[in-house]
Amino acid sequence: MKFYCRENELGKLNKRYENGNWECVIIYRRRRVGKTALISEFCKGKPAVYFSALNSSSQENLEVLICG
């Protein structure tokens, strides 16, 4: 399957990944513009943690992230 229309963003993410520094990248935008597809494509073949925050408190989000 070919990945379309996000090559620029994907390239920027890969460049940051390849610099060897640990970073947390937050991706936000309006609904239905391909954020999840971009993240999924970027994570292919890499050790990664992906967490989609809940519309909830920071404490609840932290608990879900840590405990599942």
C-alpha positions in Angstrom: 0.0 0.0 0.0 1.4 3.4 -1.0 1.4 6.3 1.5 0.2 9.5 -0.1 0.1 13.2 0.7 2.2 13.2 3.9 5.7 12.6 2.6 6.9 16.0 3.9 5.6 15.4 7.4 6.9 11.9 7.4 10.3 13.1 6.3 10.4 15.6 9.2 9.5 12.9 11.7 12.1 10.5 10.3 14.8 13.2 10.4 14.0 13.9 14.1 14.0 10.1 14.8 17.4 9.6 13.1 19.1 12.4 15.1 19.3 9.9 18.0 17.8 12.1 20.7 14.7 11.0 22.6 11.8 13.3 21.8 8.1 13.4 22.5 6.2 14.7 19.5 2.7 15.8 19.8 0.6 15.8 16.6 -2.7 17.7 16.6 -5.0 19.0 14.0 -8.7 18.9 13.2 -10.4 15.6 12.8 -10.2 13.4 9.7 -7.0 14.8 8.1 -4.8 11.6 8.4 -2.9 12.0 11.7 -3.4 8.3 12.7 -2.2 7.2 9.2 0.9 9.4 9.5 1.8 8.1 12.9 1.2 4.5 11.8 3.4 4.9 8.7 6.1 6.6 10.8 6.1 3.8 13.5 6.5 0.9 11.0 9.7 -1.0 11.8 10.6 1.3 14.7 10.3 0.7 18.5 7.7 3.2 19.4 5.0 4.1 22.0 1.8 5.5 20.5 -0.8 6.9 22.9 -4.0 8.6 21.8 -5.1 10.8 24.7 -8.6 10.5 26.0 -10.9 13.5 26.4 -10.3 13.3 30.2 -8.2 14.6 33.0 -4.4 14.4 32.8 -4.4 12.0 35.8 -6.8 9.6 34.0 -4.7 9.8 30.8 -1.5 9.0 32.7 -3.2 6.0 34.4 -4.3 4.7 31.0 -0.9 5.2 29.5 0.9 3.5 32.3 -1.5 0.7 33.3 -3.3 0.2 30.0 
